[in-house]
Amino acid sequence: MTDKQGRPTKYKPEYDEQAAKLCQLGATDKQLAGFFKVSESTLNLWKLEHPSFSESLKLGKSVPDENVKRSLYDRAMGYTCLETKLNVVNGEIVETVVEKHYPPDPTSMIFYLKNRCRDEFTDKVENSNGDDIASALKALAGKLPD
């Protein structure tokens, strides 16, 4: 019989729920490690050794990730929302709900397309042989007369 060596784990099953809730609030792995007072490598070990912990992190992170994806998409496409304005009319504060339009944002479009359609939208320019331009120029420079 072989004995396990090293310290006993600090992991507890109740960490699954705590981690999921923290991830829903946007916590990173580094922040989770700080919360549980362990190193990030220990947190990564817990993910491997405790599937329920790993699954909790995935589920918890999926909520804010989807919200950010949706927001990026809305910024790329443009969107309209209701906004409450406060005005003073005849000495009285009056709330007015107005519809505000935000036009499409080119930076969000670029980010979205570079990540979702990599084959079509990339900064790396290739020639017809599939070589990048820098390599092609370097090869041509080597052929120039001295």
C-alpha positions in Angstrom: 0.0 0.0 0.0 1.3 3.4 -0.9 0.6 6.5 1.1 -0.3 9.8 -0.5 2.4 12.4 0.1 1.9 16.1 0.4 -0.5 18.3 2.2 -4.2 17.3 2.5 -6.3 19.3 0.0 -8.1 22.5 1.1 -10.9 21.8 -1.4 -14.3 21.3 0.1 -17.5 20.3 -1.9 -19.2 23.6 -0.9 -16.6 25.4 -3.0 -18.5 24.3 -6.1 -21.5 26.6 -5.4 -19.3 29.4 -4.1 -17.1 29.4 -7.2 -20.1 29.3 -9.5 -21.6 32.3 -7.8 -18.3 34.2 -7.9 -17.9 33.4 -11.6 -21.5 34.7 -12.3 -20.3 38.0 -10.9 -17.3 38.0 -13.3 -14.6 36.6 -11.1 -11.4 35.4 -12.8 -9.4 32.3 -11.9 -6.9 34.5 -10.2 -9.6 36.1 -8.1 -11.1 32.7 -7.3 -7.6 31.5 -6.1 -7.4 34.6 -3.9 -10.9 34.1 -2.5 -10.1 30.4 -1.6 -6.6 31.4 -0.4 -4.8 29.1 -2.8 -2.5 29.5 -5.8 -3.8 29.5 -9.3 -2.0 26.2 -9.9 -3.9 24.7 -6.9 -7.2 25.9 -8.4 -6.2 24.3 -11.7 -5.5 21.1 -9.9 -8.9 21.2 -8.2 -10.4 21.5 -11.7 -8.7 18.3 -12.7 -9.3 16.4 -9.5 -12.9 17.5 -8.9 -15.1 17.4 -12.0 -18.0 19.0 -10.1 -15.8 22.0 -9.3 -14.7 22.3 -13.0 -18.3 22.1 -14.1 -19.4 24.8 -11.6 -16.8 27.1 -13.0 -17.9 26.5 -16.6 -21.6 27.1 -15.8 -20.8 30.1 -13.7 -18.6 31.7 -16.3 -21.1 31.0 -19.1 -23.6 33.6 -17.8 -21.4 36.7 -17.9 -19.6 35.4 -21.1 -22.9 35.2 -22.9 -23.9 38.7 -21.7 -20.7 40.1 -23.0 -21.0 38.4 -26.3 -24.5 39.7 -26.6 -23.4 43.2 -25.7 -20.5 43.1 -28.3 -23.0 41.9 -30.9 -25.3 44.8 -30.0 -22.5 47.3 -30.2 -21.4 45.9 -33.6 -24.9 46.0 -35.0 -26.2 49.2 -33.3 -29.1 49.2 -31.0 -31.9 51.3 -29.5 -32.9 51.5 -25.9 -35.1 53.6 -23.6 -33.5 56.2 -21.4 -35.0 58.3 -18.6 -34.1 62.0 -18.8 -34.6 64.3 -15.8 -35.6 67.9 -16.6 -36.8 70.9 -14.5 -40.0 72.3 -15.9 -41.6 75.2 -14.0 -39.6 74.3 -10.9 -40.7 70.7 -11.0 -38.5 67.7 -11.8 -40.0 65.9 -14.8 -39.0 62.4 -15.9 -39.1 61.9 -19.6 -38.5 58.5 -21.3 -36.8 58.9 -24.6 -35.7 56.3 -27.2 -32.0 56.6 -27.7 -30.2 55.0 -30.7 -26.6 53.9 -30.6 -25.2 53.4 -34.2 -23.0 50.4 -35.1 -19.5 50.6 -33.7 -16.8 49.8 -36.3 -14.3 48.6 -33.6 -16.8 46.1 -32.3 -17.5 45.0 -35.8 -13.8 44.4 -36.5 -13.3 42.5 -33.2 -16.3 40.3 -33.9 -15.4 39.5 -37.4 -11.7 38.8 -36.7 -12.8 36.3 -34.0 -15.8 34.8 -35.7 -14.7 34.8 -39.3 -10.9 34.4 -39.1 -10.5 33.0 -42.5 -12.1 36.0 -44.1 -11.0 38.8 -41.7 -7.3 38.7 -40.7 -4.5 41.2 -40.5 -2.1 38.8 -42.1 -2.0 39.3 -45.8 -1.1 36.3 -48.0 0.0 36.1 -51.6 -1.5 33.5 -54.0 1.1 30.9 -52.9 -0.1 31.2 -49.3 3.1 32.9 -48.1 2.8 36.0 -46.1 4.0 39.3 -47.7 6.9 39.8 -45.3 8.4 36.4 -46.4 7.8 37.2 -50.0 9.5 40.6 -49.7 12.5 39.0 -47.9 12.9 36.5 -50.7 12.8 39.3 -53.3 15.3 41.4 -51.4 17.7 38.5 -51.4 17.5 38.4 -55.3 18.3 42.1 -55.7 21.8 42.9 -57.2 24.4 44.3 -54.9 
